[in-house]
Amino acid sequence: MDDDIRARYGTPQTYTEPEPVRPESGGCLGALGFYAAGFVLPAASLSFYRRAVERRPISAVLFFVIFMGTITVLTTVGMVRQLANISLEIQRVFADGTMPAITIAGGEAFTAAPQPAIIMDQEGVLVAVDTTGQLPVIPRDRYVSGFLVTRTELHILNRGEYQRMPLIQLNQSLEQDPLRIDGQTVSQWWNSFSAIFSVIALVGLSLWNIGVRLAYLALLALLVTAVTRTFSKIPYGAVFTVGVYAFVPAIILHTILGLFNVRFLFLQTLILLVAWSVGLYAVLTPRWWDLLGPDRPLRGWRALLGLPMLGTLALNLIFSWPKGNIIVLIGTAVSGLLLVAAAMFTLPEREDEEPAPAA
C-alpha cells in the first residue's frame, strides 16, 4: 500500500510554508465561496485547513469578523424578539385587567379598577394599587420587597428599606400632567427602552464576540505556536489561521452542549484546543499520509450539507424553541450524516485538481 502511494505521489515531505494564493486562481467569487464554506467545512474537512493556510492571515481575520458578526446579529435579533414579546405581554395584562390603567393628574392617582388592585402577591413581594386608603402602606412584617401606588404617593420597599415618593414628582420629572399609565403608554416606554438597549447590546456583543475573542485567539496562538515549534517550523500566521477556523467547530459544539446544560469553566477553550490540534495535524502531515486516509478534494458544495445544522442553530438562537436542543441535535445529526456520506463518495484529489480560490 505504501509503495503504491510513493509510486503515485512521492515520499512524504516536511512542512513548508505554502505560497499565497494568487487572485487569478479564484477571484472574488472564489474568496466569498471559501468564507461561506468556512461556516461548515472546518468541522468536516481536514483539507479545508490545508487550503486555509495557503491564504494570508488577514483572510482568516476577515472570516472571523464575518462569522462572529453573523452570530452577533442573530443573537441581537433574538434579544429584540424577546423584548417585543414583553411589549405584547404588557398590552395583554392591561387589556385583561391584570394591570389597572392609572391616571396621575396634579400629583393624585385615579383608576377605574376595583381596589385594592393586587397585581402581585407572592414570595414576599407585593405590587398593588389602592387609591381608597384601604391599603395605606406595604406591610413590612409580611413583605421584603414591593411597590404600592396610593392616591398621592408611590411606596417602594426594597429588602427592608422603605421609601415614599410623592406622585407629583412623577408629573414633574416626566413633564406630563396628566400622566396616563396604560397598555399603550407603557408599551411605548418599553419600546423606546428596547430600542436603546438593543443598540447598546449590539455594540457590546460586537466588541466581545469580535474584538475580545479575536485578541484571545491571537494570544492563544502564541502559546500554540511555541508548543508546535518544538517539532515543526510552522509560522505563527499559519497557526493563527488554523485556530480561527478551528473556532467554528468549537463554538458549534459548545453551543449544542450548552443547550443540554453541559457547561463548565474553559469548556469552549478545551474544545477549541482539540479542534486546533486536529487542524494542525492536517496541516503538518504531508498529504496522502494522514491516519484518516487519502486527502479529499475541497468541494465547496459540501458546505451546503451543513444547512440543516446551521439553520436549526440560527433559528433556535432567534426563537428559543422549548425543544430547541432536540431540534438542533437532529439538524446537526442530519448534516453530519450527509457530510460523512459525501466524504465517503468523494474521490481523492488528482494532480490536475484546480487550485484553491483566491484570498
VOBA-1610 file (N, C-alpha, C; in pm, whole numbers, padded with zeros to 5 digits, always signed):
BEGIN
Met+00084-00120+00000Met+00000+00000+00000Met+00088+00125+00000Asp+00190+00131+00094Asp+00279+00246+00100Asp+00358+00261-00029Asp+00400+00147-00092Asp+00474+00155-00217Asp+00389+00216-00327Asp+00258+00181-00327Asp+00168+00238-00429Asp+00156+00388-00411Ile+00147+00431-00286Ile+00135+00575-00261Ile+00262+00646-00303Arg+00379+00588-00269Arg+00505+00651-00308Arg+00517+00660-00460Ala+00475+00552-00528Ala+00487+00549-00673Ala+00403+00658-00737Arg+00288+00686-00675Arg+00197+00781-00739Arg+00220+00924-00692Tyr+00251+00942-00559Tyr+00256+01078-00506Tyr+00393+01117-00450Gly+00487+01021-00449Gly+00618+01054-00396Gly+00626+01030-00247Thr+00743+01056-00189Thr+00762+01033-00046Thr+00717+01154+00033Pro+00682+01134+00162Pro+00638+01246+00245Pro+00748+01349+00263Gln+00705+01475+00275Gln+00799+01585+00294Gln+00764+01658+00423Thr+00861+01727+00480Thr+00834+01806+00599Thr+00756+01931+00560Tyr+00697+01995+00662Tyr+00613+02112+00636Tyr+00694+02226+00578Thr+00643+02286+00473Thr+00698+02410+00418Thr+00583+02506+00401Glu+00611+02634+00427Glu+00504+02733+00418Glu+00458+02747+00274Pro+00326+02735+00248Pro+00277+02742+00111Pro+00282+02884+00057Glu+00287+02893-00074Glu+00281+03024-00138Glu+00141+03080-00127Pro+00126+03214-00106Pro-00007+03273-00101Pro-00082+03250-00232Val-00212+03228-00221Val-00293+03202-00339Val-00307+03330-00420Arg-00288+03323-00549Arg-00297+03440-00635Arg-00441+03465-00677Pro-00477+03594-00700Pro-00614+03628-00733Pro-00667+03557-00855Glu-00581+03530-00954Glu-00632+03471-01077Glu-00682+03330-01058Ser-00655+03266-00945Ser-00697+03128-00926Ser-00838+03116-00874Gly-00905+03225-00843Gly-01042+03212-00796Gly-01119+03340-00801Gly-01048+03453-00780Gly-01115+03580-00783Gly-01204+03602-00663Cys-01285+03709-00673Cys-01372+03748-00562Cys-01473+03640-00530Leu-01533+03579-00633Leu-01633+03477-00610Leu-01573+03359-00535Gly-01449+03319-00572Gly-01386+03209-00503Gly-01361+03242-00357Ala-01321+03367-00327Ala-01298+03408-00189Ala-01426+03404-00109Leu-01533+03458-00165Leu-01661+03458-00095Leu-01709+03315-00071Gly-01688+03229-00170Gly-01728+03089-00154Gly-01649+03021-00043Phe-01520+03057-00032Phe-01437+02997+00073Phe-01484+03042+00211Tyr-01519+03171+00222Tyr-01570+03221+00350Tyr-01702+03154+00387Ala-01788+03136+00288Ala-01916+03068+00315Ala-01893+02924+00358Ala-01800+02856+00291Ala-01770+02718+00328Ala-01710+02709+00468Gly-01647+02819+00513Gly-01586+02820+00645Gly-01686+02808+00759Phe-01815+02827+00731Phe-01918+02811+00834Phe-01943+02663+00865Val-01899+02574+00775Val-01929+02431+00791Val-01805+02343+00783Leu-01726+02361+00677Leu-01620+02265+00647Leu-01509+02253+00751Pro-01479+02355+00834Pro-01380+02331+00939Pro-01420+02221+01036Ala-01550+02191+01041Ala-01596+02083+01128Ala-01605+01950+01055Ala-01574+01949+00924Ala-01596+01827+00847Ala-01487+01793+00748Ser-01383+01877+00737Ser-01285+01852+00632Ser-01145+01894+00677Leu-01053+01797+00679Leu-00913+01829+00706Leu-00852+01908+00590Ser-00902+01883+00470Ser-00850+01953+00353Ser-00873+02103+00365Phe-00980+02142+00434Phe-01011+02283+00447Phe-00897+02356+00517Tyr-00841+02295+00622Tyr-00732+02361+00695Tyr-00608+02374+00607Arg-00585+02275+00522Arg-00469+02282+00432Arg-00486+02395+00332Arg-00609+02416+00285Arg-00633+02527+00192Arg-00628+02660+00266Ala-00674+02660+00390Ala-00680+02786+00465Ala-00543+02847+00487Val-00442+02761+00516Val-00307+02815+00543Val-00239+02861+00415Glu-00297+02831+00299Glu-00243+02882+00174Glu-00283+03028+00152Arg-00370+03077+00239Arg-00415+03215+00229Arg-00340+03301+00330Arg-00348+03431+00310Arg-00285+03523+00404Arg-00364+03525+00535Pro-00297+03546+00648Pro-00367+03550+00777Pro-00479+03654+00782Ile-00465+03764+00706Ile-00570+03866+00708Ile-00701+03810+00655Ser-00691+03707+00568Ser-00812+03642+00518Ser-00885+03571+00631Ala-00809+03509+00722Ala-00870+03443+00838Ala-00935+03545+00930Val-00871+03661+00947Val-00928+03767+01030Val-01061+03814+00973Leu-01064+03834+00841Leu-01188+03878+00775Leu-01298+03774+00792Phe-01262+03646+00779Phe-01362+03541+00800Phe-01414+03545+00943Phe-01326+03563+01039Phe-01368+03566+01180Phe-01467+03680+01203Val-01440+03796+01143Val-01532+03909+01156Val-01667+03875+01098Ile-01669+03809+00981Ile-01796+03772+00917Ile-01869+03668+01002Phe-01798+03566+01047Phe-01859+03457+01123Phe-01915+03506+01255Met-01833+03574+01334Met-01879+03621+01464Met-01977+03737+01449Gly-01963+03816+01342Gly-02062+03920+01317Gly-02199+03862+01290Thr-02203+03750+01218Thr-02331+03683+01192Thr-02393+03634+01323Ile-02312+03573+01407Ile-02362+03525+01536Ile-02412+03641+01621Thr-02340+03753+01618Thr-02381+03871+01695Thr-02515+03924+01648Val-02534+03932+01517Val-02660+03982+01462Val-02775+03888+01499Leu-02754+03756+01485Leu-02859+03660+01520Leu-02894+03669+01669Thr-02793+03683+01755Thr-02819+03697+01898Thr-02898+03823+01928Thr-02863+03932+01861Thr-02934+04058+01881Thr-03078+04048+01832Val-03098+03983+01718Val-03235+03966+01667Val-03319+03885+01766Gly-03260+03778+01822Gly-03332+03700+01923Gly-03366+03783+02045Met-03274+03871+02085Met-03298+03958+02200Met-03409+04057+02170Val-03406+04115+02050Val-03511+04210+02010Val-03647+04141+02008Arg-03650+04017+01961Arg-03776+03943+01958Arg-03830+03922+02099Gln-03744+03887+02193Gln-03788+03868+02331Gln-03839+03998+02392Leu-03773+04108+02362Leu-03819+04238+02411Leu-03954+04274+02350Ala-03974+04241+02222Ala-04102+04267+02157Ala-04213+04183+02220Asn-04182+04060+02257Asn-04281+03975+02324Asn-04322+04033+02459Ile-04227+04095+02529Ile-04260+04160+02656Ile-04355+04276+02633Ser-04333+04351+02524Ser-04423+04461+02491Ser-04565+04411+02466Leu-04578+04300+02396Leu-04711+04241+02372Leu-04773+04193+02504Glu-04691+04139+02593Glu-04741+04093+02722Glu-04789+04211+02806Ile-04719+04324+02798Ile-04762+04444+02870Ile-04901+04487+02824Gln-04922+04489+02694Gln-05054+04525+02642Gln-05160+04427+02686Arg-05123+04299+02692Arg-05221+04197+02730Arg-05266+04212+02875Val-05171+04236+02967Val-05208+04244+03108Val-05292+04368+03136Phe-05273+04474+03058Phe-05360+04591+03074Phe-05497+04564+03013Ala-05498+04491+02898Ala-05625+04465+02831Ala-05715+04373+02911Asp-05659+04273+02979Asp-05743+04178+03054Asp-05767+04221+03199Gly-05715+04339+03235Gly-05742+04391+03369Gly-05646+04345+03476Thr-05548+04262+03441Thr-05450+04220+03540Thr-05375+04341+03596Met-05342+04435+03508Met-05278+04560+03547Met-05376+04674+03522Pro-05417+04746+03625Pro-05514+04854+03605Pro-05451+04976+03540Ala-05528+05043+03455Ala-05482+05169+03396Ala-05494+05278+03502Ile-05392+05363+03511Ile-05386+05466+03614Ile-05361+05602+03548Thr-05429+05703+03598Thr-05406+05840+03555Thr-05357+05920+03675Ile-05243+05988+03658Ile-05188+06072+03765Ile-05198+06216+03718Ala-05283+06293+03785Ala-05306+06433+03749Ala-05288+06518+03874Gly-05202+06618+03863Gly-05179+06707+03975Gly-05127+06636+04098Gly-05055+06525+04078Gly-04999+06450+04190Gly-05095+06354+04256Glu-05213+06331+04197Glu-05310+06238+04252Glu-05341+06129+04150Ala-05353+06004+04200Ala-05378+05889+04114Ala-05525+05855+04111Phe-05573+05816+03991Phe-05711+05775+03971Phe-05712+05648+03887Thr-05800+05556+03919Thr-05817+05434+03841Thr-05961+05385+03854Ala-06010+05324+03747Ala-06147+05272+03747Ala-06152+05127+03790Ala-06036+05066+03818Ala-06032+04924+03854Ala-06079+04903+03998Pro-06135+04786+04028Pro-06170+04753+04168Pro-06046+04760+04256Gln-06063+04814+04377Gln-05948+04833+04465Gln-05974+04773+04603Pro-05862+04737+04670Pro-05722+04744+04624Pro-05695+04644+04511Ala-05620+04689+04410Ala-05585+04604+04296Ala-05450+04538+04324Ile-05454+04409+04354Ile-05331+04334+04385Ile-05277+04276+04254Ile-05166+04328+04209Ile-05105+04283+04083Ile-05016+04162+04107Met-04943+04163+04219Met-04857+04050+04254Met-04852+04037+04405Asp-04866+03915+04451Asp-04857+03888+04594Asp-04804+03746+04611Gln-04670+03734+04606Gln-04609+03602+04617Gln-04463+03614+04657Glu-04417+03516+04733Glu-04277+03504+04774Glu-04224+03633+04835Gly-04303+03696+04921Gly-04258+03815+04991Gly-04254+03940+04907Val-04322+03939+04792Val-04324+04055+04703Val-04468+04099+04682Leu-04494+04229+04696Leu-04628+04285+04676Leu-04621+04399+04575Val-04707+04392+04476Val-04726+04502+04381Val-04875+04530+04377Ala-04915+04653+04415Ala-05057+04682+04428Ala-05087+04829+04400Val-05215+04856+04373Val-05266+04992+04354Val-05388+05008+04443Asp-05388+05112+04525Asp-05504+05138+04610Asp-05513+05287+04639Thr-05609+05353+04578Thr-05629+05497+04600Thr-05742+05523+04699Thr-05796+05416+04758Thr-05909+05432+04851Thr-05865+05443+04996Gly-05742+05410+05026Gly-05694+05416+05163Gly-05706+05285+05238Gln-05760+05181+05175Gln-05772+05052+05244Gln-05635+04987+05268Leu-05541+05016+05178Leu-05405+04962+05192Leu-05309+05081+05191Pro-05290+05146+05305Pro-05213+05270+05306Pro-05062+05250+05291Val-05009+05134+05337Val-04865+05107+05330Val-04844+04960+05296Ile-04719+04927+05263Ile-04682+04787+05240Ile-04648+04725+05375Pro-04718+04620+05417Pro-04688+04558+05548Pro-04546+04501+05549Arg-04461+04559+05630Arg-04321+04519+05632Arg-04299+04388+05705Asp-04399+04345+05781Asp-04386+04218+05850Asp-04419+04099+05761Arg-04477+04126+05643Arg-04515+04019+05550Arg-04434+04021+05420Tyr-04379+04136+05386Tyr-04313+04150+05257Tyr-04172+04208+05275Val-04084+04167+05184Val-03947+04220+05184Val-03926+04317+05069Ser-04010+04308+04966Ser-04000+04398+04851Ser-04140+04427+04800Gly-04154+04541+04731Gly-04284+04569+04674Gly-04300+04712+04629Phe-04410+04734+04554Phe-04449+04867+04507Phe-04597+04886+04539Leu-04630+05005+04585Leu-04770+05037+04615Leu-04798+05179+04569Val-04899+05193+04484Val-04944+05325+04440Val-05067+05362+04521Thr-05056+05468+04602Thr-05172+05519+04675Thr-05223+05643+04602Arg-05311+05716+04664Arg-05370+05830+04595Arg-05267+05939+04565Thr-05171+05957+04655Thr-05076+06067+04636Thr-04929+06025+04639Glu-04901+05896+04665Glu-04762+05854+04681Glu-04732+05721+04611Leu-04605+05702+04581Leu-04552+05574+04536Leu-04466+05518+04648His-04506+05403+04701His-04433+05340+04811His-04342+05231+04753Ile-04217+05231+04798Ile-04119+05134+04749Ile-04054+05066+04869Leu-04062+04933+04873Leu-03998+04854+04977Leu-03892+04766+04911Asn-03769+04783+04954Asn-03658+04706+04895Asn-03574+04647+05006Arg-03599+04518+05038Arg-03523+04446+05140Arg-03520+04521+05273Gly-03637+04560+05316Gly-03650+04626+05445Gly-03638+04777+05441Glu-03584+04834+05334Glu-03571+04979+05322Glu-03697+05036+05258Tyr-03765+05124+05329Tyr-03895+05176+05286Tyr-03879+05322+05240Gln-03934+05352+05122Gln-03928+05488+05067Gln-04066+05528+05017Arg-04092+05658+05024Arg-04216+05715+04971Arg-04180+05829+04878Met-04244+05832+04762Met-04220+05938+04666Met-04354+06000+04626Pro-04372+06132+04647Pro-04496+06197+04605Pro-04517+06181+04455Leu-04639+06152+04415Leu-04668+06131+04272Leu-04648+06257+04191Ile-04657+06372+04255Ile-04635+06496+04181Ile-04496+06501+04120Gln-04399+06431+04185Gln-04264+06427+04130Gln-04260+06351+03997Leu-04347+06251+03983Leu-04355+06182+03853Leu-04405+06274+03745Asn-04509+06354+03777Asn-04559+06451+03679Asn-04450+06550+03639Gln-04373+06593+03737Gln-04270+06693+03710Gln-04150+06635+03636Ser-04105+06516+03679Ser-03986+06457+03616Ser-04013+06413+03472Leu-04133+06363+03447Leu-04169+06320+03311Leu-04232+06430+03229Glu-04255+06545+03293Glu-04315+06662+03227Glu-04446+06627+03159Gln-04526+06545+03229Gln-04658+06508+03179Gln-04760+06522+03292Asp-04860+06604+03267Asp-04967+06622+03365Asp-05095+06655+03287Pro-05189+06560+03276Pro-05192+06431+03345Pro-05100+06326+03281Leu-05059+06232+03364Leu-04976+06119+03319Leu-05063+05995+03312Arg-05075+05940+03193Arg-05159+05823+03172Arg-05071+05698+03168Ile-05098+05603+03257Ile-05024+05476+03261Ile-05119+05365+03219Asp-05109+05324+03093Asp-05193+05217+03040Asp-05112+05134+02942Gly-05179+05040+02876Gly-05108+04950+02786Gly-05033+05022+02676Gln-05091+05127+02619Gln-05029+05198+02509Gln-04906+05276+02553Thr-04921+05354+02661Thr-04808+05436+02704Thr-04693+05351+02759Val-04726+05249+02837Val-04619+05163+02892Val-04548+05089+02781Ser-04623+05045+02680Ser-04562+04978+02565Ser-04470+05073+02491Gln-04511+05198+02478Gln-04425+05296+02411Gln-04297+05319+02490Trp-04310+05330+02623Trp-04190+05345+02706Trp-04099+05224+02690Trp-04159+05105+02693Trp-04080+04983+02682Trp-04012+04972+02546Asn-04084+05011+02440Asn-04026+05004+02306Asn-03909+05101+02291Ser-03921+05220+02353Ser-03810+05315+02348Ser-03689+05259+02423Phe-03716+05202+02540Phe-03608+05139+02616Phe-03546+05024+02537Ser-03631+04942+02472Ser-03583+04826+02397Ser-03494+04868+02282Ala-03530+04978+02213Ala-03450+05024+02100Ala-03311+05066+02147Ile-03307+05143+02255Ile-03177+05188+02308Ile-03096+05069+02358Phe-03162+04979+02430Phe-03094+04862+02484Phe-03041+04773+02373Ser-03117+04757+02264Ser-03074+04671+02153Ser-02949+04726+02086Val-02943+04857+02068Val-02825+04917+02007Val-02703+04898+02097Ile-02722+04923+02228Ile-02612+04903+02322Ile-02568+04756+02323Ala-02666+04664+02321Ala-02634+04521+02321Ala-02558+04482+02195Leu-02600+04536+02079Leu-02532+04504+01953Leu-02388+04551+01956Val-02365+04672+02007Val-02228+04724+02015Val-02147+04641+02114Gly-02206+04613+02230Gly-02135+04535+02331Gly-02102+04395+02285Leu-02199+04328+02223Leu-02174+04192+02172Leu-02070+04193+02061Ser-02074+04296+01978Ser-01975+04305+01869Ser-01834+04319+01926Leu-01819+04404+02027Leu-01688+04422+02088Leu-01640+04291+02152Trp-01732+04221+02218Trp-01693+04097+02286Trp-01666+03985+02185Asn-01762+03960+02097Asn-01751+03846+02005Asn-01640+03864+01902Ile-01620+03986+01857Ile-01521+04008+01752Ile-01388+04056+01811Gly-01393+04165+01886Gly-01269+04223+01937Gly-01201+04138+02044Val-01273+04109+02151Val-01213+04036+02263Val-01176+03894+02224Arg-01266+03826+02155Arg-01237+03686+02119Arg-01126+03675+02016Leu-01118+03771+01924Leu-01009+03769+01827Leu-00875+03792+01898Ala-00872+03885+01992Ala-00750+03909+02068Ala-00711+03785+02149Tyr-00813+03717+02206Tyr-00787+03595+02282Tyr-00727+03487+02192Leu-00782+03473+02072Leu-00728+03375+01978Leu-00584+03409+01939Ala-00559+03538+01918Ala-00424+03580+01879Ala-00323+03548+01989Leu-00362+03571+02115Leu-00272+03540+02226Leu-00255+03390+02244Leu-00366+03318+02231Leu-00358+03173+02245Leu-00274+03112+02134Ala-00277+03174+02015Ala-00197+03125+01904Ala-00047+03137+01933Leu-00009+03236+02013Leu+00132+03247+02052Leu+00176+03125+02132Leu+00091+03083+02224Leu+00123+02965+02305Leu+00126+02839+02220Val+00026+02824+02132Val+00020+02706+02047Val+00141+02703+01952Thr+00179+02819+01900Thr+00296+02826+01812Thr+00423+02784+01886Ala+00436+02831+02009Ala+00555+02796+02087Ala+00564+02645+02109Val+00450+02582+02135Val+00448+02437+02154Val+00479+02366+02022Thr+00414+02413+01915Thr+00431+02347+01784Thr+00573+02363+01732Arg+00638+02474+01765Arg+00774+02498+01717Arg+00875+02398+01774Thr+00837+02324+01874Thr+00929+02224+01930Thr+00950+02107+01835Phe+00858+02090+01739Phe+00875+01980+01644Phe+00845+02020+01500Ser+00817+02148+01475Ser+00789+02192+01339Ser+00825+02339+01325Lys+00852+02381+01203Lys+00886+02521+01176Lys+00766+02599+01125Ile+00646+02553+01153Ile+00526+02622+01107Ile+00521+02763+01164Pro+00492+02865+01082Pro+00494+03004+01129Pro+00369+03038+01210Tyr+00378+03150+01282Tyr+00267+03195+01366Tyr+00141+03220+01283Gly+00157+03279+01164Gly+00041+03310+01080Gly-00040+03187+01045Ala+00028+03077+01015Ala-00042+02954+00981Ala-00114+02896+01103Val-00048+02901+01220Val-00110+02852+01343Val-00233+02934+01377Phe-00222+03067+01365Phe-00335+03155+01393Phe-00451+03127+01298Thr-00420+03107+01170Thr-00524+03079+01072Thr-00599+02950+01106Val-00525+02846+01142Val-00588+02721+01181Val-00677+02742+01304Gly-00628+02821+01399Gly-00706+02847+01519Gly-00836+02921+01492Val-00832+03015+01400Val-00954+03090+01365Val-01060+02995+01311Tyr-01021+02908+01219Tyr-01120+02817+01160Tyr-01157+02705+01257Ala-01064+02667+01346Ala-01098+02567+01448Ala-01201+02621+01546Phe-01213+02753+01554Phe-01311+02813+01643Phe-01454+02783+01598Val-01471+02754+01469Val-01605+02723+01416Val-01662+02596+01478Pro-01594+02479+01467Pro-01648+02361+01533Pro-01653+02376+01685Ala-01560+02454+01740Ala-01559+02473+01886Ala-01685+02544+01933Ile-01722+02651+01866Ile-01839+02727+01912Ile-01968+02652+01880Ile-01970+02575+01771Ile-02089+02496+01739Ile-02110+02388+01846Leu-02005+02314+01878Leu-02018+02208+01978Leu-02047+02267+02116His-01984+02378+02148His-02009+02443+02277His-02154+02489+02289Thr-02209+02540+02180Thr-02349+02584+02180Thr-02444+02466+02200Ile-02417+02356+02129Ile-02504+02238+02141Ile-02497+02180+02282Leu-02377+02172+02337Leu-02363+02122+02475Leu-02436+02213+02573Gly-02429+02343+02549Gly-02499+02437+02636Gly-02650+02419+02634Leu-02704+02378+02519Leu-02848+02353+02510Leu-02889+02236+02598Phe-02793+02148+02628Phe-02820+02034+02717Phe-02762+02058+02856Asn-02737+02187+02886Asn-02689+02228+03019Asn-02555+02165+03057Val-02472+02139+02957Val-02336+02091+02983Val-02244+02213+02977Arg-02208+02264+03093Arg-02128+02386+03100Arg-02028+02375+03216Phe-01906+02417+03190Phe-01809+02434+03297Phe-01700+02527+03247Leu-01622+02578+03340Leu-01522+02680+03308Leu-01421+02628+03207Phe-01396+02711+03105Phe-01298+02682+03000Phe-01339+02566+02910Leu-01468+02530+02908Leu-01514+02423+02819Leu-01489+02460+02674Gln-01526+02582+02635Gln-01507+02623+02496Gln-01359+02624+02458Thr-01273+02670+02548Thr-01130+02670+02520Thr-01077+02528+02504Leu-01126+02437+02586Leu-01084+02297+02576Leu-01123+02238+02441Ile-01247+02263+02399Ile-01292+02214+02268Ile-01210+02278+02157Leu-01184+02408+02171Leu-01105+02478+02070Leu-00967+02417+02055Leu-00901+02387+02166Leu-00766+02331+02158Leu-00765+02194+02092Val-00870+02115+02116Val-00879+01985+02050Val-00895+02004+01900Ala-00989+02091+01860Ala-01011+02118+01717Ala-00886+02180+01654Trp-00819+02267+01728Trp-00696+02330+01680Trp-00589+02225+01655Ser-00577+02130+01745Ser-00478+02023+01729Ser-00507+01939+01605Val-00635+01908+01582Val-00672+01832+01463Val-00639+01910+01337Gly-00668+02042+01338Gly-00637+02125+01222Gly-00488+02132+01195Leu-00408+02145+01301Leu-00264+02149+01284Leu-00211+02015+01234Tyr-00270+01908+01281Tyr-00232+01776+01232Tyr-00254+01767+01080Ala-00369+01821+01036Ala-00398+01819+00892Ala-00297+01900+00814Val-00252+02012+00871Val-00158+02100+00801Val-00016+02044+00803Leu+00024+01988+00915Leu+00163+01942+00931Leu+00189+01807+00867Thr+00084+01724+00856Thr+00103+01591+00798Thr+00105+01601+00647Pro+00206+01548+00581Pro+00209+01552+00434Pro+00085+01486+00376Arg+00038+01541+00266Arg-00081+01486+00203Arg-00061+01339+00167Trp-00168+01266+00177Trp-00175+01124+00147Trp-00114+01036+00256Trp-00068+01100+00365Trp-00005+01019+00468Trp-00074+01033+00605Asp-00190+01095+00609Asp-00257+01110+00738Asp-00330+00982+00775Leu-00365+00970+00902Leu-00427+00849+00953Leu-00568+00827+00902Leu-00628+00933+00850Leu-00766+00922+00802Leu-00774+00888+00654Gly-00661+00853+00595Gly-00663+00810+00456Gly-00630+00922+00360Pro-00653+00898+00231Pro-00616+00994+00128Pro-00686+01129+00147Asp-00616+01235+00107Asp-00671+01369+00115Asp-00791+01382+00023Arg-00899+01441+00073Arg-01019+01460-00008Arg-01014+01597-00075Pro-01063+01610-00195Pro-01067+01741-00260Pro-01165+01831-00187Leu-01135+01959-00186Leu-01220+02056-00118Leu-01335+02094-00212Arg-01449+02033-00193Arg-01567+02062-00274Arg-01654+02162-00199Gly-01668+02284-00256Gly-01745+02387-00189Gly-01890+02350-00166Trp-01948+02269-00255Trp-02089+02234-00243Trp-02115+02153-00117Arg-02012+02091-00062Arg-02032+02013+00061Arg-02076+02101+00177Ala-02041+02230+00171Ala-02084+02321+00277Ala-02236+02332+00283Leu-02303+02312+00170Leu-02450+02319+00169Leu-02511+02207+00254Leu-02437+02099+00271Leu-02489+01988+00352Leu-02497+02025+00500Gly-02431+02134+00538Gly-02438+02180+00676Gly-02556+02272+00705Leu-02639+02299+00603Leu-02751+02390+00624Leu-02850+02343+00730Pro-02884+02212+00738Pro-02974+02170+00848Pro-02919+02206+00986Met-02790+02190+01004Met-02729+02225+01132Met-02728+02376+01154Leu-02679+02450+01054Leu-02672+02595+01068Leu-02811+02657+01081Gly-02906+02603+01004Gly-03041+02657+01008Gly-03107+02641+01143Thr-03097+02520+01200Thr-03159+02497+01331Thr-03089+02576+01440Leu-02956+02588+01433Leu-02884+02667+01531Leu-02925+02814+01525Ala-02934+02868+01403Ala-02969+03009+01386Ala-03112+03037+01430Leu-03205+02951+01390Leu-03345+02972+01425Leu-03368+02957+01575Asn-03297+02863+01637Asn-03312+02847+01782Asn-03253+02966+01856Leu-03150+03026+01799Leu-03091+03145+01859Leu-03189+03261+01857Ile-03274+03264+01755Ile-03372+03373+01742Ile-03499+03343+01821Phe-03551+03220+01807Phe-03683+03189+01862Phe-03680+03117+01996Ser-03564+03064+02036Ser-03551+02994+02165Ser-03663+02891+02182Trp-03668+02793+02092Trp-03773+02691+02096Trp-03770+02614+02228Pro-03889+02575+02279Pro-03892+02494+02403Pro-03812+02364+02390Lys-03818+02301+02275Lys-03742+02177+02250Lys-03628+02204+02153Gly-03570+02322+02166Gly-03465+02362+02073Gly-03344+02271+02075Asn-03310+02217+02192Asn-03194+02130+02199Asn-03212+02004+02115Ile-03334+01947+02118Ile-03361+01827+02038Ile-03362+01860+01889Ile-03424+01974+01853Ile-03431+02013+01712Ile-03291+02039+01657Val-03209+02110+01735Val-03073+02139+01690Val-02992+02009+01679Leu-03011+01917+01773Leu-02940+01791+01769Leu-02977+01711+01644Ile-03107+01712+01610Ile-03150+01642+01488Ile-03090+01707+01364Gly-03095+01841+01357Gly-03036+01911+01243Gly-02888+01884+01229Thr-02817+01881+01342Thr-02674+01851+01339Thr-02647+01708+01295Ala-02730+01614+01342Ala-02714+01474+01303Ala-02736+01456+01153Val-02838+01525+01099Val-02866+01515+00955Val-02747+01568+00875Ser-02696+01685+00914Ser-02581+01741+00843Ser-02459+01650+00856Gly-02439+01594+00976Gly-02325+01506+00996Gly-02331+01383+00907Leu-02448+01322+00897Leu-02462+01204+00812Leu-02440+01239+00665Leu-02493+01353+00622Leu-02474+01394+00483Leu-02328+01424+00452Leu-02259+01488+00546Leu-02117+01520+00524Leu-02031+01395+00522Val-02062+01300+00609Val-01987+01174+00610Val-02011+01098+00479Ala-02135+01096+00434Ala-02166+01028+00308Ala-02093+01094+00192Ala-02092+01227+00191Ala-02023+01299+00084Ala-01874+01270+00085Ala-01815+01262+00206Ala-01672+01232+00215Ala-01641+01092+00165Met-01730+00999+00194Met-01706+00860+00152Met-01709+00845+00001Phe-01791+00926-00065Phe-01805+00912-00208Phe-01730+01019-00286Thr-01644+01095-00216Thr-01561+01194-00284Thr-01429+01130-00321Leu-01392+01137-00445Leu-01269+01074-00492Leu-01148+01152-00441Pro-01036+01083-00419Pro-00913+01153-00379Pro-00873+01257-00482Glu-00799+01357-00435Glu-00758+01467-00521Glu-00656+01420-00624Arg-00672+01468-00746Arg-00578+01436-00854Arg-00478+01550-00868Glu-00374+01524-00938Glu-00271+01625-00957Glu-00322+01743-01037Asp-00424+01721-01122Asp-00477+01829-01204Asp-00593+01900-01136Glu-00609+01876-01003Glu-00717+01942-00928Glu-00696+02093-00934Glu-00803+02168-00947Glu-00791+02314-00955Glu-00736+02367-00822Pro-00655+02473-00829Pro-00600+02530-00705Pro-00708+02596-00621Ala-00673+02626-00497Ala-00770+02687-00405Ala-00809+02825-00452Pro-00930+02872-00413Pro-00973+03006-00453Pro-00886+03113-00392Ala-00895+03231-00449Ala-00805+03340-00411Ala-00839+03394-00274Ala-00739+03453-00210Ala-00761+03517-00080Ala-00832+03650-00100
//
